[in-house]
């Protein structure tokens, strides 16, 4: 996911508290709140334009961050995120080993493997499919759905490689001195990614990034008719002055083989363009198309879901005001009026 950092979209910035101790690193707490108003919404069986139910939404966030340094000069950092109602969200710990690269132990924040590349298109606020329309779009995820460990190389000549592994995909987050489910239909998963910034020493290409990723997940319970799962993604983003452009494609081979109406594969294509009008104001337009393919095409034809979103974001210090005008056709890969949806959403984010 690629956000325009200059507009300060994250609700997790600023410091609420700092706790430190001699030779024990430092711990900080950051937080924020997001408030939204659904100006209008149609679809989902609605009989016309209008909002269903209460249009006011609110989300709160707390993030605890700690860091320290080892005797050999290596550094470590830990992040623990809490979402609404003080509910645990995710944890990751990163060990930076100087010129040897980084190790990241991750539990739920979607930053490792190809999950980090599910949609890197530039945007003023959020991905088109993330605007409250329940689009049902299937994205690549790889090891990101499970506790995993990732190694990232130092960046050499503009090239950064990662390799990630999850011992068991599908099991819940595991506590210290514990283990996940001892047996289910899904086994290990392996991800690899490449990110390239091919500047060749020229200023013109400093904003260019090319990325590729692949994932393999083993299925070993053949009684459920599951073959191994494969996922892949590749794309490009380019910053030219105040303009950011991006295009990518991804695909999933689900491994399902039994039910005729099961989805055998998904193919996605996405693009986005964002324009920084000034230091505080940005606009963007994004499009994401996803097509499903059935195990038995003659019984159920492929359906293409398409979602588009026009967005505006304005930042004033620790406050951000955002607006999105979004539409989805054939949501959840279903046809009919109930699956063609649109929404107009305004949001206020306060960070402290």
ABEGO torsion letter per residue (X at the ends): XBBBAAAGABABBEBABBBBBBGAEBBBBBBBBBBBBBABBBEGGBAEBEBBEBABBBBBBBBBBBBBBBAAGBBBBBBBBBBBGGBBABBBBBBBAEAAEBBBBBBGAGABEAAAAABABBBAABBAAAAGAGAGBBBBAEAAABBBBBBBBBBBGGBBBBBBBBABBGBBBBBBGBBBBABBABBBBBBBBBBBBBAGGBAAAAABBBBBBBBBBBBABAAAGBBBBBBBBBBBBBBBEABBBBBBBBBBBAGBAABAABBABBBBBBBBBBBBABAABBBBBBBBBBBBBBABAAABBBBBBBBBBBBBBBBBEABBBBBBBBBBBGBGGBBEAAABBBBBBBBBBBBX
